[in-house]
Amino acid sequence: MLKTHDCGKLGIEHVGQEVTLAGWVNRRRDHGGLIFIDLRDRSGIAQVVTNPEKAPEAHTTADQARNEYVLQVKGLVRARPGDMVNPELATGEIEVVAQELAILNPAKTPPFYIYNDKPVDESLRMKYRYLDLRRQRMQRNVILRHRVIKHMRDFLDAQGFVEVETPILFKSTPEGARDYLVPSRVHPGEFYALPQSPQQLKQLLMVAGYERYFQIARCFRDEDQRGDRQPEFTQLDLEMSFVEREDIIALVEALMTGIIEAYAEAKLLAKPFPRLSYQEAMNRYGADKPDIRFGMEIVDVSDVVAECGFGIFSKTVADGGAVKGIRVPGCGAYGRGQLDALTNMVQEAGAKGLAWIAWNADGEMRSPFLKFLAEEETQAVIARMEGAPGDLLIFVADKPHAANTVLGALRLEFRDRLELADPNVLACC
């Protein structure tokens, strides 16, 4: 081995030991008499210092080194002086005093900084992918992926699952997208298809009596790329026999809970996960993948305004539609320009329009439709919405699904504007 220790694993317990490190120059700083090098390997960074009086050859070599040079360093670990400790670095309490230093490989100046995670143009990252993969963020992602997959394998193995690799070259089994085809040399004019998922193959395993199968499966779908789609991807694929729906839900929930608690920086809001039917999720949150980290749930006021004097509301309810709304706290002072912008937003989302009550903190109410409502109807609407001075009450009259969807989008818009959701919380359901 060209090294005895990993850079990022050195600590105060290694003080006084002679070590050999190998890695990349993350940064080099020349302080006149001394040269400091942050040496990086996969485990992290260790500071190396060269002194021309104690190790002149090592110092001369360090003077030649530049960012991304690959070095081998032999030296003595010592504690940093108290005022030189770097609390932001895992190895910030120590440094390695170089006795010998060798350049294993020189490097050209990289096209972007490796040692920080500042944004880099995507095309440049792809052109120099080998450099991009050296960056701390990318290494964290790759290592995290490895650990999550290992966690899956260990968890499912303990649950009695058998991992089976299924063929990549298979017959075409259409599953919603076009297949990628591979021509067969042995059978001219015939083609294999790359699997969109191992659907038939895992069912074959169940019929064969394996009962519990899983695979970290490669899947291929010839479709246009979107934010959550790409032509080739990996999924956890599993199949179980002799089970009911609750067994599947319990297994997957336990797996996900374990992964989140072991590897996510964010905290889990609730376990077991809250259960919502599709219709309940749409009625309360306007989405089938709801953000439940904050309130502002959709409220149905159809029965309250069914016979009111505001024709848009009463006619919508009479035609089988619904009048629904959300309460936005602290936005009762919105001006006409802001409210018009919200109206344009919902119209672009497919709604016919927007009705609102802006309730100033001083108690004044502004609204384009309250004049058509009797006092008791107004009070009933406010009570149903749990409104209070300072609130903005927003309403959409449309078919129930359309009203839910539009208000769900508005709900997320105000979540971001008002920073209502804690980014350090994961809320699964």
C-alpha positions in Angstrom: 0.0 0.0 0.0 1.2 3.5 -0.8 -0.4 4.8 2.4 -0.8 3.7 5.9 -3.8 5.9 6.9 -6.7 7.7 5.3 -6.4 11.5 5.3 -9.9 12.1 6.8 -9.5 9.6 9.6 -6.5 11.1 11.4 -7.2 12.5 14.8 -5.7 13.6 18.1 -5.1 9.9 19.0 -2.6 9.7 16.2 -0.3 12.5 17.6 3.3 11.3 17.6 2.7 8.6 15.0 4.6 8.4 11.7 2.1 8.0 8.9 2.1 7.8 5.1 -0.7 9.5 3.2 -1.5 9.6 -0.5 -4.1 11.8 -2.2 -4.8 14.9 -4.2 -3.8 18.5 -3.5 -7.0 20.2 -2.5 -5.3 23.5 -1.8 -1.8 24.8 -1.4 -0.8 27.8 0.6 2.7 29.3 0.7 3.3 31.3 3.9 6.9 32.3 3.1 8.9 29.9 5.2 6.3 27.2 5.4 4.1 25.5 2.8 0.7 24.2 3.8 -1.1 21.6 1.7 -4.6 20.3 2.2 -4.3 16.7 1.1 -7.6 15.1 0.0 -8.6 11.5 -0.4 -12.1 9.9 -0.4 -12.2 10.0 3.4 -11.6 13.7 3.8 -8.7 16.2 4.2 -5.6 16.4 6.3 -3.3 19.4 6.5 0.4 18.8 5.6 3.1 21.3 6.4 6.6 21.4 5.0 9.5 23.2 6.7 12.6 24.0 4.6 14.9 23.7 7.6 13.7 20.3 8.8 13.0 18.6 5.4 14.4 20.7 2.6 13.8 18.1 -0.2 10.2 17.6 0.8 9.7 21.4 0.9 11.2 21.8 -2.6 8.8 19.2 -3.9 5.9 20.9 -2.2 6.9 24.1 -3.8 6.3 22.4 -7.2 3.0 20.9 -6.3 -0.3 22.6 -7.5 -4.0 21.9 -7.1 -5.0 18.3 -8.1 -1.4 17.0 -8.1 -1.3 13.5 -6.6 1.2 13.3 -3.7 2.6 10.7 -1.3 3.6 12.2 2.0 5.5 10.6 4.9 5.5 12.5 8.1 4.8 12.9 11.8 1.3 13.7 13.2 1.3 16.6 15.6 -1.4 18.6 17.4 -2.1 22.0 16.1 -1.6 25.0 18.5 -4.9 26.0 20.2 -5.4 29.1 18.1 -4.8 27.1 14.8 -7.4 24.4 15.4 -10.0 24.3 12.6 -13.4 23.2 14.1 -14.9 22.9 10.6 -12.6 20.1 9.6 -12.8 16.6 11.0 -9.0 16.5 11.2 -8.8 20.1 12.4 -6.9 19.3 15.6 -3.9 17.8 13.9 -1.5 18.3 11.0 1.2 16.2 9.4 4.8 17.5 9.4 6.2 16.2 6.1 9.5 14.3 6.2 9.3 13.0 2.7 7.1 14.1 -0.2 6.8 12.7 -3.7 4.7 13.7 -6.7 3.0 10.6 -8.0 1.2 12.5 -10.8 1.2 16.1 -11.9 -2.0 17.8 -13.1 -3.1 20.6 -15.4 -5.1 23.5 -13.9 -8.6 22.2 -13.7 -11.4 24.0 -15.5 -13.3 24.6 -12.3 -12.6 24.4 -8.6 -12.7 21.0 -7.0 -12.4 22.0 -3.4 -15.7 23.9 -3.1 -19.3 23.1 -4.2 -20.0 26.3 -6.0 -22.3 25.9 -9.0 -20.6 24.8 -12.3 -22.1 24.9 -15.8 -23.7 21.5 -16.4 -22.1 21.0 -19.8 -18.6 21.7 -18.3 -19.3 19.2 -15.5 -20.2 16.5 -18.1 -17.2 17.2 -20.3 -14.9 16.8 -17.3 -16.9 14.2 -15.5 -13.9 12.6 -13.9 -13.1 15.9 -12.2 -16.8 16.5 -11.3 -16.8 13.2 -9.5 -13.9 14.3 -7.3 -16.0 17.1 -5.9 -17.2 16.7 -2.3 -20.9 16.9 -3.1 -20.7 14.2 -5.8 -18.6 11.9 -3.6 -21.1 12.3 -0.8 -23.9 11.4 -3.2 -22.2 8.3 -4.6 -21.2 7.0 -1.1 -24.7 7.7 0.2 -26.2 5.8 -2.7 -23.9 2.9 -1.8 -24.9 2.9 1.8 -28.7 3.1 1.1 -28.5 0.2 -1.3 -26.5 -1.8 1.2 -29.1 -1.0 3.9 -31.8 -2.2 1.5 -30.0 -5.5 0.9 -29.3 -6.1 4.6 -32.9 -5.2 5.6 -34.5 -7.4 3.0 -32.1 -10.3 3.6 -33.1 -10.2 7.3 -36.8 -10.3 6.1 -36.2 -13.6 4.2 -35.9 -12.1 0.7 -33.7 -13.6 -2.0 -31.8 -11.3 -4.4 -32.1 -12.6 -8.0 -30.6 -10.9 -11.1 -33.0 -11.1 -14.0 -32.0 -10.9 -17.7 -31.3 -7.6 -19.4 -31.8 -9.0 -22.9 -35.4 -10.2 -23.0 -38.5 -10.2 -25.2 -40.5 -7.0 -25.6 -43.1 -6.5 -22.8 -44.6 -3.1 -23.3 -45.2 -1.2 -20.1 -46.1 2.3 -21.0 -43.0 3.5 -22.9 -41.1 2.5 -26.0 -38.6 -0.3 -25.6 -34.9 0.0 -26.4 -34.1 -2.7 -29.0 -30.9 -4.6 -29.4 -30.4 -6.5 -32.7 -29.5 -10.2 -32.5 -26.5 -11.4 -34.4 -27.5 -15.0 -34.1 -31.1 -14.4 -35.4 -30.9 -11.8 -38.2 -33.9 -9.5 -38.2 -34.8 -10.3 -34.7 -34.3 -8.0 -31.7 -34.0 -8.2 -27.9 -35.7 -5.5 -25.8 -34.1 -4.0 -22.7 -36.5 -4.3 -19.8 -38.7 -1.4 -18.6 -38.9 -3.3 -15.4 -38.6 -7.0 -14.5 -42.4 -7.4 -14.3 -42.8 -10.8 -16.0 -39.6 -12.2 -14.6 -40.4 -11.5 -11.0 -43.8 -13.0 -11.4 -42.2 -16.1 -12.9 -40.1 -16.3 -9.7 -43.2 -16.2 -7.5 -44.8 -19.0 -9.6 -41.6 -20.9 -9.1 -42.0 -20.8 -5.3 -39.4 -18.3 -4.2 -42.0 -16.4 -2.3 -39.9 -13.3 -1.5 -37.7 -11.8 -4.2 -35.9 -8.5 -4.6 -33.4 -6.9 -7.0 -31.7 -3.5 -7.4 -32.9 -3.5 -11.0 -31.7 -1.6 -14.0 -34.6 -0.3 -16.1 -34.7 1.2 -19.6 -37.5 3.3 -21.1 -37.2 5.1 -24.4 -39.1 8.3 -23.5 -38.5 12.0 -23.3 -36.5 13.2 -20.3 -38.3 15.1 -17.5 -37.4 16.2 -14.1 -38.1 12.8 -12.6 -37.5 10.6 -15.7 -34.4 9.5 -17.6 -33.9 6.8 -20.2 -32.1 4.4 -17.8 -32.6 4.2 -14.0 -32.4 2.0 -11.0 -35.2 0.9 -8.8 -35.8 -1.4 -5.9 -37.9 -4.2 -7.3 -39.6 -6.7 -5.0 -42.3 -9.3 -5.0 -44.0 -11.3 -2.2 -46.4 -14.3 -2.2 -49.0 -15.2 0.4 -49.4 -11.6 1.7 -52.0 -8.9 2.0 -51.9 -5.2 1.4 -51.0 -4.4 5.0 -48.0 -6.7 4.8 -46.6 -4.8 1.8 -47.2 -1.4 3.4 -45.6 -2.4 6.7 -42.5 -3.8 5.0 -41.9 -0.8 2.8 -42.6 1.7 5.5 -40.1 0.0 7.9 -37.5 0.0 5.1 -38.0 3.7 4.4 -38.1 4.7 8.0 -34.8 2.9 8.6 -33.1 4.6 5.7 -34.3 8.0 6.7 -33.3 7.6 10.3 -29.9 6.2 9.4 -28.8 8.5 6.5 -31.0 11.6 6.1 -30.0 14.9 7.7 -33.7 15.8 8.0 -35.9 14.5 10.8 -38.9 12.3 10.3 -42.2 14.1 11.2 -44.2 11.1 12.1 -44.1 7.3 12.3 -46.0 5.3 11.5 -46.7 7.2 8.4 -50.1 9.0 8.3 -52.6 7.1 6.1 -54.6 9.1 3.5 -56.9 7.9 0.8 -56.4 9.5 -2.6 -59.6 11.4 -2.3 -58.7 12.6 1.2 -55.3 13.8 0.0 -56.9 15.7 -2.9 -59.7 17.2 -0.7 -57.3 18.4 2.0 -54.1 19.2 0.2 -55.0 19.4 -3.5 -52.3 16.8 -4.4 -51.8 13.1 -4.4 -48.3 13.6 -2.9 -49.1 16.2 -0.3 -46.8 18.3 1.8 -48.1 17.7 5.3 -45.4 19.7 7.1 -47.7 22.7 7.4 -51.4 23.4 7.6 -53.3 25.7 5.2 -55.6 22.8 4.3 -58.4 23.2 1.7 -61.8 23.9 3.1 -65.1 23.2 1.4 -67.7 25.9 1.8 -70.1 24.7 -0.9 -73.0 24.1 1.5 -72.6 27.5 3.1 -72.8 29.4 -0.2 -75.1 27.1 -2.1 -78.0 29.6 -2.0 -76.1 32.9 -1.6 -76.6 35.9 -3.8 -73.2 35.5 -5.5 -74.2 33.8 -8.8 -70.8 32.3 -9.5 -70.9 30.4 -6.2 -74.5 29.3 -6.2 -74.6 28.3 -9.9 -71.3 26.3 -9.5 -72.8 24.3 -6.6 -76.1 23.8 -8.4 -74.3 22.4 -11.4 -72.5 19.8 -9.2 -69.3 21.8 -8.6 -67.8 23.0 -5.4 -66.6 26.2 -3.8 -63.4 25.6 -1.8 -60.8 27.9 -0.2 -57.6 28.2 1.8 -56.8 30.6 4.6 -53.4 32.3 4.2 -52.3 33.8 7.6 -50.6 37.3 7.6 -51.5 38.2 4.0 -54.7 40.2 4.6 -53.0 43.4 3.6 -52.3 42.2 0.1 -52.9 45.0 -2.4 -54.9 44.8 -5.7 -51.8 44.2 -7.8 -50.8 41.2 -5.7 -54.3 39.8 -5.8 -54.5 40.2 -9.5 -51.2 38.4 -9.9 -52.7 35.5 -7.9 -55.8 35.5 -10.2 -53.5 35.3 -13.2 -51.7 32.4 -11.6 -54.8 30.3 -11.0 -56.1 31.1 -14.5 -52.9 29.8 -16.0 -53.4 26.7 -13.9 -56.8 26.2 -15.5 -59.2 27.9 -13.1 -61.9 30.3 -14.3 -61.0 32.9 -11.6 -60.4 33.7 -8.0 -62.5 35.1 -5.2 -61.0 36.5 -2.1 -61.5 38.2 1.2 -58.6 40.4 2.4 -59.1 41.0 6.1 -56.7 43.7 7.4 -55.2 43.5 10.9 -57.3 46.5 11.9 -60.5 44.5 11.1 -61.4 46.0 7.7 -62.6 43.5 5.1 -62.1 44.0 1.3 -63.7 41.6 -1.1 -65.4 41.6 -4.6 -68.2 39.3 -3.6 -69.1 40.0 0.1 -71.8 42.5 -0.9 -73.8 39.6 -2.5 -73.8 37.7 0.8 -76.1 38.1 3.7 -74.4 38.9 7.0 -75.1 35.4 8.4 -73.6 33.9 5.2 -70.5 36.0 5.6 -70.1 35.0 9.2 -70.7 31.3 8.3 -68.0 31.4 5.6 -65.5 33.0 8.0 -66.3 30.6 10.7 -65.9 27.6 8.3 -62.5 29.0 7.2 -61.5 29.8 10.8 -60.5 33.3 9.6 -59.1 36.0 11.7 -57.9 39.6 11.2 -54.8 39.6 9.2 -55.8 36.6 7.0 -56.3 36.4 3.3 -59.1 34.0 2.4 -59.0 32.6 -1.2 -61.8 30.8 -3.0 -62.1 28.8 -6.2 -65.5 27.8 -7.7 -65.1 24.9 -10.1 -65.5 21.1 -10.5 -64.3 19.6 -7.2 -61.1 18.1 -8.7 -60.2 21.3 -10.5 -60.8 23.4 -7.4 -58.6 21.0 -5.4 -55.8 21.1 -7.9 -55.7 24.9 -8.2 -55.8 25.5 -4.5 -53.2 22.8 -4.0 -50.8 24.7 -6.3 -51.6 28.0 -4.4 -51.0 26.2 -1.1 -47.5 25.3 -2.3 -46.9 28.8 -3.6 -47.7 30.3 -0.2 -45.6 27.6 1.5 -42.6 28.9 -0.4 -43.4 32.6 0.0 -44.1 32.4 3.7 -41.5 29.7 4.4 -44.1 27.6 6.2 -42.4 24.2 5.8 -39.3 23.2 7.8 -36.7 22.0 5.3 -35.1 19.9 8.0 -38.2 17.8 8.3 -39.3 14.8 6.1 -43.1 14.1 6.2 -43.9 10.8 4.6 -47.5 9.6 4.3 
